[in-house]
Amino acid sequence: MKKATIQLEALACPSCMQKIESAVKSLEGVDKESVKVLFNSSKVKLDFDNEKLSIETIENAISILGYEVKKTQVKDL
């Protein structure tokens, strides 16, 4: 398992948070309880199983929604 912090371009509204959270939680391999979208800092924090899912897939799911990923940090749990 890995812990990721994904820095996004500034989020415009609370519904943006909900869209991102829903998309990330729908991915196989994401620990759904760990997903947090922080509106004020425009960050997504989550834990994921790196044997089932790559960080690039998570970033792509966010990008498809129209949000720009600026920087990602991944650490071992």
PESULVEN-V285474 format. One record per helix or strand of 2 or more residues. SS is the DSSP state (@ for helix, = for strand). FROM is the first residue (numbers start at 0). LEN is the number of residues. If there is no record, write none. Layout:
BEGIN
SS/FROM/LEN ; SS/FROM/LEN
END
This chain:
BEGIN
=/1/7 ; @/13/12 ; @/31/3 ; =/35/3 ; =/42/6 ; @/54/10 ; =/68/8
END
